[in-house]
Amino acid sequence: MPDIDPLPIKPLRKIFAPVRALFVGDASAGILLIIVAAAAMLAANSAYASEYRELFYGELSWTPIAKLKDLHYWINDGLMAIFFFVVGLEVKREVVAGQLADPAARRLPMLAAAAGMLVPAGVYMVISGGGTYADGWAIPAATDIAFAMGVLGLLGSRVPASLRLFLLTVAIVDDIGAVVVIALFYTKSLYAEWLLAGVIVFGLMFALNRMRVSVFWPYILLAVVLWYCALNSGVHATIAGVVAALTIPLHRKDGNSMLERLEHGLAPWSAYLVVPVFGFANAGVSLAGMGPEALVAALPLAVAAGLVVGKQLGIFTIVWIADKTGFAKRPEGASWPEIWGVSILCGIGFTMSIFIGGLAFPDQPTLVEEAKIGILLGSGISAILGFVILRLTTTHPDEDCDDQGTAPLDPYPEDPLR
């Protein structure tokens, strides 16, 4: 058999590497969200638009829980509790044994997340003018972990590992802030008897933790009860997911990680089922009768500007100040243009922003739809702009040594952060 010259293979692999990146690593969950959002928009503006709305907003003929009267409620108040439970597990792991456990290491992500919430909220209030739109101030304050990490994953190993870790920890702290905001600012009325019942259930879960109970089912059973108490208490039901996750022991009696096992088991279901279902149910915005002026109306423009301008301005500025003053150093090996690119990616607010938008304007569907337009516009611009800037300012390790032939053929080696 004649020898085959391997040289033409390397250029082909480099050409098709971006296509491969769509289906591996961090990118897949983010790409799935893009597809889902596009599908929802198509469905909401197709000949089947009425069927799409009826599917999610049509009142159910029977439901075991009266408060969950349609499929949309079941998804947003029920299914999303799993997403928040996984967020809670991730937060606890990072705070107890991860990057947020070291006070020095968490300075920069906490500063960046705080600035990345406050500045977008300020931009939103300035452009929207407050008033009718005031309750939506937190919509552009959130960052979508899966979406942002997905876009970053498309760049493979071009991006320094320290920068990937920075984005991940900022997004995690951002999620903590979003949960606090939901609990404090989007709770309209409280029912003491259900709150007390929830506190008792939480106490039982905490007792299981202290006794180092190492089986899952008691925690899961009590978590469902806690969710039902929260649903009826006035606090948004999904908060129960975060609270329940904090009671899961980090380790079993045998020393194996109970929390990580549960997190790894649920994370794929959250990323590839819960969040896409939520996205499909919530991202569909009818554009019927809307002209170009709809994009520059006060609410969508304020949301989009908060995500695109506010996020990068807040995060990049605070990182620069922290680094120059010596309070906290920027991610090791990352240049300022790269930090700018990642700051822009933090403006992708898809999942949590849509969720908060529904809470901000619960009885005003028109405003919810306008907020979604701003979220989709701002998240899309942030994703594209952040990707382009990082693509232009980062260098793949192979690009420096292709001429010598010393670089490995695989442009996507195993990611130590996964």
SVG drawing of the C-alpha trace seen along z (x, -y; Angstrom):
<svg xmlns="http://www.w3.org/2000/svg" viewBox="-60 -59 70 61">
<polyline fill="none" stroke="black" stroke-width="0.4" points="0.0,0.0 1.5,-3.4 2.3,-5.9 -0.2,-8.6 1.2,-12.1 -0.3,-13.3 0.5,-16.9 -2.8,-17.8 -4.7,-16.4 -3.6,-19.1 -5.1,-22.0 -8.3,-20.1 -8.5,-19.4 -8.0,-23.1 -10.7,-24.0 -13.2,-21.6 -12.1,-22.2 -14.8,-24.9 -17.5,-22.5 -16.2,-19.8 -16.2,-22.3 -19.9,-22.7 -20.5,-19.2 -17.8,-18.8 -16.9,-20.3 -18.5,-23.5 -19.9,-24.5 -22.7,-21.9 -25.0,-23.2 -24.7,-26.8 -25.2,-25.8 -28.3,-23.8 -29.7,-27.0 -29.2,-28.9 -31.0,-26.3 -33.8,-26.2 -34.2,-30.0 -34.3,-30.0 -36.9,-27.2 -39.1,-29.1 -38.9,-32.3 -39.9,-30.3 -42.7,-28.6 -44.1,-31.9 -44.1,-33.5 -45.3,-30.6 -48.6,-29.2 -48.6,-27.2 -48.1,-30.3 -51.6,-29.8 -50.8,-26.1 -47.4,-27.1 -49.1,-29.5 -51.9,-27.2 -49.4,-24.4 -47.7,-26.4 -50.3,-29.0 -53.6,-27.1 -55.2,-26.2 -54.8,-22.5 -58.0,-20.5 -56.6,-18.9 -53.6,-19.6 -52.6,-18.1 -51.5,-21.5 -54.0,-24.3 -51.3,-27.1 -49.7,-25.4 -52.6,-25.9 -50.8,-25.6 -47.6,-24.0 -45.8,-27.3 -46.2,-27.4 -45.1,-23.8 -41.9,-24.6 -41.1,-28.0 -42.1,-27.1 -41.5,-23.4 -39.0,-22.1 -36.7,-25.1 -36.4,-24.2 -34.0,-21.4 -31.9,-24.1 -31.7,-26.1 -30.9,-23.0 -27.9,-22.3 -26.9,-25.9 -27.0,-25.5 -24.9,-22.4 -22.4,-24.2 -22.3,-27.2 -21.8,-25.1 -19.0,-23.1 -17.2,-26.2 -17.6,-28.0 -16.6,-25.0 -13.9,-23.3 -13.5,-25.2 -12.3,-28.5 -14.5,-30.6 -13.1,-28.8 -9.9,-30.9 -10.6,-34.5 -7.8,-35.8 -9.1,-33.9 -12.7,-35.0 -11.9,-38.7 -11.8,-39.4 -14.9,-37.2 -17.0,-38.7 -16.0,-42.3 -16.6,-41.6 -19.9,-39.9 -21.1,-42.8 -20.1,-45.4 -21.5,-43.2 -24.9,-43.4 -25.0,-47.0 -23.8,-48.8 -26.2,-47.0 -29.0,-47.8 -28.0,-51.5 -27.8,-51.6 -31.2,-50.0 -32.7,-52.6 -31.2,-55.5 -32.4,-54.4 -35.8,-53.1 -36.5,-56.1 -37.8,-53.9 -41.5,-54.4 -43.5,-51.6 -40.3,-49.8 -38.6,-50.1 -39.3,-46.6 -37.2,-45.2 -34.0,-46.7 -32.5,-43.2 -33.2,-41.7 -29.8,-42.7 -27.9,-41.9 -27.8,-38.1 -25.3,-36.0 -26.2,-32.7 -23.4,-30.2 -24.2,-27.6 -24.5,-30.1 -21.4,-32.1 -19.3,-29.0 -20.6,-27.5 -19.4,-30.5 -16.1,-30.3 -15.9,-26.6 -16.1,-27.3 -12.6,-28.9 -11.2,-25.7 -7.8,-26.0 -7.1,-29.4 -8.4,-31.0 -6.2,-30.8 -7.5,-28.3 -7.3,-31.1 -9.7,-33.2 -12.2,-30.3 -12.1,-29.8 -12.6,-33.6 -15.7,-33.6 -17.1,-30.5 -16.6,-31.9 -18.0,-35.3 -21.1,-33.6 -21.5,-31.4 -21.3,-34.5 -23.6,-36.2 -26.1,-33.4 -25.9,-33.8 -26.7,-37.4 -29.6,-36.7 -31.1,-34.2 -30.8,-36.8 -32.4,-39.4 -35.3,-37.1 -35.8,-36.3 -35.6,-39.9 -37.1,-42.0 -39.6,-39.7 -41.5,-38.3 -44.8,-40.1 -46.6,-38.6 -45.7,-36.1 -47.7,-33.4 -46.3,-32.8 -47.7,-29.3 -46.1,-28.0 -42.8,-29.8 -42.8,-28.1 -43.4,-24.7 -40.6,-25.4 -38.2,-26.3 -39.1,-23.0 -38.4,-21.0 -35.1,-22.8 -34.3,-22.0 -34.9,-18.3 -32.6,-18.4 -29.9,-20.2 -30.3,-17.5 -29.7,-14.8 -26.6,-16.6 -25.3,-16.9 -26.0,-13.2 -24.0,-12.5 -26.8,-10.6 -25.2,-9.3 -28.2,-8.2 -29.9,-10.5 -33.6,-9.7 -34.4,-11.4 -32.9,-14.7 -34.7,-14.4 -38.0,-13.6 -37.7,-16.5 -36.5,-18.8 -39.8,-18.2 -41.7,-19.0 -39.7,-22.2 -40.5,-23.2 -44.2,-22.7 -43.9,-24.9 -42.1,-27.6 -44.7,-27.4 -47.4,-28.3 -45.4,-30.7 -45.1,-33.7 -41.3,-33.2 -40.6,-32.0 -40.7,-28.2 -37.4,-27.8 -35.6,-29.3 -36.3,-26.0 -33.9,-24.4 -31.0,-26.5 -31.8,-26.2 -32.2,-22.4 -28.9,-22.0 -27.0,-23.7 -28.0,-20.8 -26.4,-18.1 -23.3,-16.8 -20.0,-17.4 -18.7,-13.9 -20.2,-10.6 -19.0,-8.7 -16.7,-6.7 -15.0,-9.9 -16.4,-9.9 -18.0,-13.2 -21.8,-12.9 -22.4,-16.4 -20.3,-16.1 -21.9,-12.8 -25.3,-14.3 -24.2,-17.4 -22.6,-15.4 -25.7,-13.2 -28.1,-16.1 -26.1,-18.7 -26.6,-17.0 -30.3,-16.8 -30.4,-20.5 -28.2,-21.6 -29.7,-19.4 -33.4,-19.1 -34.5,-21.6 -32.9,-24.7 -33.8,-23.9 -37.4,-23.2 -37.5,-26.5 -35.9,-28.3 -38.4,-26.9 -41.4,-27.7 -40.2,-31.3 -38.1,-32.5 -40.9,-32.6 -41.8,-36.2 -44.4,-37.1 -43.1,-39.8 -46.5,-40.2 -47.3,-43.9 -43.9,-44.9 -41.7,-47.2 -38.0,-48.2 -39.1,-50.8 -39.9,-47.9 -36.2,-47.3 -35.5,-50.8 -38.5,-51.1 -37.6,-52.0 -37.8,-48.6 -36.0,-46.4 -33.4,-49.1 -32.8,-49.4 -32.4,-45.6 -30.1,-45.2 -28.0,-48.2 -27.7,-46.9 -26.4,-43.5 -24.2,-44.8 -22.8,-48.0 -23.4,-47.7 -21.9,-44.2 -18.6,-44.9 -18.3,-48.4 -18.9,-47.2 -16.7,-44.0 -13.8,-45.3 -13.6,-48.6 -13.6,-46.9 -11.0,-44.3 -8.7,-47.1 -9.1,-49.1 -8.5,-46.0 -5.4,-45.1 -3.9,-48.6 -4.5,-49.2 -3.1,-45.7 -6.3,-44.7 -6.6,-41.7 -4.6,-40.6 -6.2,-39.9 -6.3,-36.3 -2.9,-34.9 -1.7,-34.9 -4.7,-36.9 -4.2,-40.1 -6.5,-43.2 -8.2,-42.6 -8.9,-39.0 -10.4,-40.2 -12.5,-42.7 -13.8,-39.9 -14.8,-37.8 -16.5,-40.8 -18.6,-41.1 -19.6,-37.4 -20.9,-38.1 -23.6,-40.1 -25.3,-36.9 -28.2,-36.8 -30.6,-34.3 -31.9,-31.9 -31.8,-33.9 -32.8,-37.2 -35.9,-35.7 -36.8,-34.1 -36.4,-37.5 -38.3,-39.2 -41.4,-37.0 -41.1,-37.9 -40.7,-41.6 -43.9,-42.0 -46.1,-39.1 -49.4,-40.6 -48.1,-42.6 -47.5,-40.1 -46.8,-42.9 -43.9,-44.1 -42.6,-40.6 -42.5,-40.2 -40.7,-43.5 -38.2,-42.4 -37.6,-39.2 -36.8,-41.1 -34.2,-43.1 -32.8,-39.9 -32.5,-38.1 -31.0,-41.1 -28.5,-41.9 -27.5,-38.3 -27.0,-37.8 -24.9,-40.9 -22.8,-40.0 -22.2,-36.5 -21.1,-37.5 -19.1,-40.5 -17.4,-38.6 -16.5,-35.7 -15.1,-37.9 -12.9,-39.9 -11.6,-36.8 -11.0,-35.1 -8.9,-38.1 -7.0,-38.6 -6.2,-35.0 -3.7,-32.5 -4.2,-28.8 -1.2,-26.9 -0.8,-25.1 -0.6,-28.3 2.8,-29.1 4.4,-25.8 2.6,-24.4 5.6,-25.2 7.8,-23.0 5.3,-20.3 5.7,-19.9 2.1,-20.7 -0.3,-17.8 -2.9,-17.1 -5.8,-17.3 -6.7,-21.0 -8.9,-20.3 -7.0,-18.4 -8.7,-17.3 -9.9,-20.4 -8.8,-20.2 -11.7,-22.4 -14.4,-20.0"/>
</svg>
